[in-house]
Amino acid sequence: MGRGKAQKSLDLVKAAHGILEEIHPASVRAVAYKLFAQSLTANMGKAQTNKVSRILRIAREEGEIPWEWIVDGTRPEEALPSWDDLEEYSEAVLASYRKTWWQNQPSLVQVWSEKDTVAGTLRPVLHAYQVPFRNMRGFTSATVAHGVAERTLVGNQPWRILYVGDWDPSGLYMSEVDIPKRLTHYGASPDTTVERVALTEDDTRALGTRLSFPAKTKKLDPRYSWFAARYGLRCWELDALDPVVLRDRVEGAIANIIDQDAWRHCQAVEEVERQSLRDLVSRWPGAKWG
């Protein structure tokens, strides 16, 4: 960070760099939790997390932390794809072709979350395994639940929904009650399952009380009494979980579902098909392949 900056800010940047070397890609909030766990910030209140956000922005602007180490899944761009010429399009065709490796698998898998902050964190795993991510943005809408329920009836592969979310009244109620209930209500295949993979009760014990917050702060949540009676009086955010642990957890859950022989066969077929596509594209007018 540039000259004239307070030593405390310099120390935070150095610590954040070390943290991100280990856990990237990660959200600003995940870094804030790590700094708090190391007692480098006073709390997880708005003033402190805003400070972390500010120093991370400055550090990236000054080239001290790579931009790609921090992810923000809250502002996705929407645009129709377009290309400057046929050559550029042919490159995009080759780069984008991937066979659907799930077509011969025992189940279809999706990862769902109430939070968009983890989309970028999980992206390396989701892309590697071709697993869709659905950001629920809170509770599932009737439209989404109905659409998913109808899709589970297509084909003969049961759906496995892997859920990641906060350990709090709404986060628990979503995975344990609301989503399964809505899917059943709209006629989803009875083979459809919803499995919470994070946060789990083991995660809350590992994170400890210091990284939690009182459930009473959620007293206005209609699910508060339901939560308190079953899970106690402490809450934890998904962002408190180490991003590496979260990625490994999700990857492990996906890998446990996969039929590895069928997976490797699809990968081999994909490579043959990519070579055929490469040969075809090389004959396009304007394409510079060969």
URDA-V891728 format. One line per field, one symbol per residue. phi: phi as a letter, one per 20 degrees, with the letter a starting at -180 (. if undefined). psi: psi as a letter, one per 40 degrees, with the letter a starting at -180 (. if undefined). burial: # if it has 24 or more other C-alpha atoms within 12 Angstrom, else .. A space follows every 50 residues. Layout:
phi = ???
psi = ???
burial = ???
This chain:
phi = .gfnffgfffffffffffffgedffbegfffgfffffemecfadfgffff ffgffffffffemecfgffddceecfedbffbcfaffffffffffefbff fefdefbddcddbfcefegffeggffffdldfddeflnffffffffffgf ffeenddfedeedcafebgffffgfecffgffffgenfgfefcccfdafd fffffffnffedbffffdfffgegfgfffdcndcccegfffggfffffff ffffffefeffffffffffgffffffffffffeffnedcq
psi = iiieiiddddddddddddddddeiiiiddddddddddefeidafiddddd dddddddddddeedhhdedhiheegihhihiiididdddddddddehhih eedfidihhihiiehededddeddddddefhihhhefaihiddddddddd deehaehihhhhhhiigidddddddddddddddddefiheehihhheiii dddddddiddeiihdeefdeheedddddddeaeiiiidedhhdddddddd dddddddhhddddddddddddddddddddddeeihehgi.
burial = #.......#..##.###.##..###############..##.##...##. ###.###.#....##...#####................#...#...#.. ##..######################..########..##....##.##. .#.....###########################.#.##..######### ..##..#..####.#..#....##..##....###############.## #.###.##....#...#.........##..#.........
